[in-house]
Amino acid sequence: MSDLEKAFAEATANAKQLTEKPDNDTLLKLYALFKQASEGDVSGEKPGFFDFVATAKYEAWEALAGTDKEAAMQKYIDLVKRLSG
């Protein structure tokens, strides 16, 4: 496991223990960066229009298409650090 992967795993654990819940936009960003870092570009069909939460998650992840795994990991780590204060 690389240093970046270790830092990503640590940031993932830290994100679950934030003292304050981030706003919805930040939560979507965390979700999208995590998915891009762990799975790559979005896959599967876009959820139906009336499934608002799933659609928002899908669109946030889709917006990161083409971002490489390492860059997504680093952005996720940086965001969690900022949120941890």
C-alpha positions, 0 to 999 in steps of 0.5 A: 500500500502506497503512502497516498493509499494509507493517507486516503484510508486514514482520511476515510476513517477521519471523515466518519468521526467529524465533530460537525456534519458538513453541509450537503454540498460538502457531503456530495463532494466527499462522496464523489471524491471517495467514489472516484478514488475507489472506483474510477469514473461513474458507471451504471444508469443514472437514477430516476428523476424522483430519486433526488438523493441518488441523482445528486450523488450520481451527478456529483460523481459524474462531474469528476469523470476523467479525474485519475485515482491519485488526484481524487485521493489527494483532493479527498484527503485535503478536504477531510483535513480542512473539515477536521480543522 
